[in-house]
Amino acid sequence: MNARTLSDIVALELATANLPAADARPAHAGRLTQWASELPGFGVRSYASGRRIYVVQARMDARTRTVTIGDARVISRVQALDVARRVLVRAQIGENPADTLMSTRRVPRFDAFLSEFWDKVSPRWKPSTLDRNIYYRRHLERGFARRFLDKIEPADVSHWFAGLSARSGPAAANRSLQLLGEVFNKADAWGVIPANSNPCTQIRRNPTRKHECMLSDAEFSRFGSALADLRVSAPMEADAIRLIALTGCRKGEICGLDWSEVRGRRLLLHDAKTGPRTVWLGKAAAELLERMPRHANLSSVFWIADKPLTVARLDGAFRRARLAAGLAHVRMHDLRHSFASHAAAMSETLPMISKLLGHSSVKMTARYAHLSDDAAIEDNERIGRLISKLMELPGERTTRDFRRYVRE
């Protein structure tokens, strides 16, 4: 054991060392090694060809061993110095520097592992998930691309997360943090980093504001009028939005709806958010689909200019409709909330509402799995008729005004 004390080793680990200016001299005859005075045993070796490599030298088993760290064109001086410090510390406690260096090199840089993670994991994602994660991946790359996985600490993640929250907003930061956590979870599962060393687990996400809005009867009436006007210039988008209101489906489920999934009075959604599910159609929803024109070369129910209707285009159309109706605060997902709220107002049970909306919950699934399809189609029929009537008739109406209509 070297006589250097533990405090000296800690000081070396924390030191910021710079190689002398001589290590940057031009190529020369033969081979020259310049040793850094700040960290004995660490140096840069220059060759006549101009090639430069970082090396570390340590005494082991009664002889001096010199190990190459890496090419100066590939690894930075700071990174090489960090590796050298760890090698020298382990050499002093009896570990072989060559073995230590191999172990150190086994941990990849973040950008390299992120690419491996993407190649292996992303093929299993839904298209919408892939599109979303591609957007958030750039935040990860900008923050950690050239860092080694095992050198990213919770403090680093916390600093990155705070900056991202300020620049891109709390929601984007939360989703980026979730993706980063998944990357480190895989690194842990694949044995790339030490077990239970995910630096994201200690980071608290930004609080999010719950935004749930139920359209009133008068608002549904105004929105229905706006949809009727929208249908003149954008019939596909208007009908897609109306179908969302009548069924409580998600916008991605409707944009991706295929004619093969339309089976009479039901939709058999193969790629819904929570997995395959059945959506029962009321009379208004079924009639809407019956009058939809079919494309000669596309199987998509909703299409624009020989291409399936995109969520982005649907969002734009919805924005025009809600602004025209004076409902600037309403999101498209609020149509789904309104569907559920009207169901609750009509005394439907929570399990039945969960089935109508296709929610995913172990507890809820256990409670509503026994419900019959006949009951589901009957309830969807009644709710769809109510919402359809609200959107068709102008004026200040109340749910009570439509009780007789719904019960017919």
Protein Blocks (a to p, Z undefined) as FASTA:
>chain_A
ZZbdfklmmmmmmpccdddfklmpccdehjdddddfklghiacdddfkopacddddddee
hiacdddfbdfklpcfklmmmmmmmmmmmmmnopafklmmmmmmmpccfklmmmmmmmmm
mmmpcfklmmmmmmmmmmmmmmmmmpcfklpcfklmmmmmmmmmmmnojklmmmmmmmmm
mmmmmmmmnomacehiafklmpccdddddddddddfklmmmmmmmmmmmmmmmmmlmmmm
mmmmmnopafklmmmpcfklpghjaccdfkbfnopadddddfklmmmmmmpccdfkbcbf
bdcehiacdfklmmmmmmmmmmmnopakbcfklmmmmmmmmmmmnopafklmmmmnopac
fklmmmmmmpcfklmmmmmmmmmmmmmmmmmpgcjddfklmmmmmmZZ
